[in-house]
Amino acid sequence: MRILIADDHDLVRDTIAMFLEAEGMAEIVSVEDLDAAVKATDETGRFDLVLLDFNMPGMDGLQGLERMKKANGSQPVAILSGTASPQIAKDAIAAGAAGFVPKTLGAKSMVSAIRFMAAGETFVPYEFMQQADAKTVANLTERETEVLRGLCEGKANKEIARDLDLQEVTIKLHVKTLCRKLDAKNRTQAAMIARDRKLV
């Protein structure tokens, strides 16, 4: 199995390579930026899997993913990141990435994820994506989420307004909007939905 690791941090490249070599993976090539990754593919042929650091030089967001996918032909290319948000992970998958690998992943999980993606599957860590879903379900704004929290605590509009230093009429508007977004008939049902989905 040939794996290409492209990351501008020596330590990250060396650590991942060490994980993989310990598992007996045949050939690991590591480079420090996108240009070097494309060059390595041009010179030595396609890799079974390419891991691209989202924030390294040359990436330019997900445009780098597109460039690497062309260079690696039909073989999988995945995004590696220590800072990217779950939304970026979703965008990367939508753009055709074979997966999204947080740098915080443990050695065994990292190796499993790499085997999985090299076999043609898509890898996204469930718990990492759950963080996002909990915060963005129903597309509630931060303020609406705060109001929703107040509803879940059984507070009246007046109390929520006082807590958030807002006018009561503003809270009423937020309640109306979040009920619509959650498809709830009233504030009580909104609070129940929020608890069920663990929104607050």
Secondary structure, 3 states (H helix, E strand, C coil): CEEEEECCCHHHHHHHHHHHHHCCCCEEEEECCHHHHHHHHHHHCCCCEEEEECCCCCCCCCHHHHHHHHHCCCCCEEEEECCCCHHHHHHHHHCCCCEEEECCCCHHHHHHHHHHHHCCCCECCHHHHHHHHHHHHHHCCHHHHHHHHHHHCCCCHHHHHHHHCCCHHHHHHHHHHHHHHHCCCCHHHHHHHHHHCCCC
